[in-house]
């Protein structure tokens, strides 16, 4: 019996028909596999304002994270009795929106702060690598796999996400431009969430903006790419992407001279995992809501998705069919940057209706 097709995967199958499924099945042998940990634990996603706030700010961040990491490891061990849990830790540094200090300065400071709190960092990633990593256009690859969820009664008037750079989880309020000539002007209509539970929670997410022909991806979209990387679900022409590389002996002065994902501990569990846990400052709550909205409308490559499911089942682990349901969060601390103040415009986040 074939398994039911849900969510974005189902919408993509319907949109492309059986030939799409056949092409993916034919390509199955050409899709590289990735090693999997049981759990990927993100210990933070900080901006350069956070580093500018000084070592004490970094140390306090990691001190808030410590008990949650211990709890996550304990829960994982309880879920895998008699087995050795595989959990890796990772950290994402913003070198995309405002890089203003070299890795030779930032990385040792970060590692000292983590060590002082009793934490071990296994992997360090650059946010700009979520745009492109070793020649693979990761952001574009994810954009190409967006299958927008149309609201009931869609009539084709709304431009596609590929044109607007905006993705929502339902029906927007109609604008005046949508009123046809000679039709009476009606009153305001509220937005509506698809498949709402009685009341809507409508989210409209900016994926990118373009100025003078140059695209800047939003923090929310790059965070969605980051989550898919950690779940081991991204491929470029069947090949693995952003494969972790050892830390160089001498750290360079420029961020683009570092690997996309740098492995700090040789014996670390694999970077990719069946499930992701992100322990983040509270200011990322809105961004991660946007991430979940995006990922609920992304259809990952079929063979890569099956590899994760098959590998987990071989270990007696049942994974949710939808990647977005493999994400968990803990939000801690302040909603502001640095030492209690916001020194720049916050990253793009969902637009409240």
Secondary structure, DSSP 8 states (H G I E B T S, - for coil): ------HHHHHHHHHHHHHHHHHHHHTGGGS-----EEEEEEEEEE-HHHHHT-HHHHHHHHHHHHHHHHHHHHHHHHHTTTS---EEEEEEE--SS---S-HHHHHHHHHHHHHHTT----EEEEGGGGT-BTTB-HHHHHHHTB-----TT--S-S--HHHH-EEESEE----GGGS-TTS--------EETT-SSS---EEEE-EEEETTEEEE-HHHHHHHHHHHHTT--EETTEE-S--EE--SS--SSGGGS-SEEE--TT---SSEEEEEEEEEGGGHHHHHHHHHHHTTB---HHHHHHHHHHHHHTT----SSGGGGEEEEEES-SSSTTTS--S------EE-
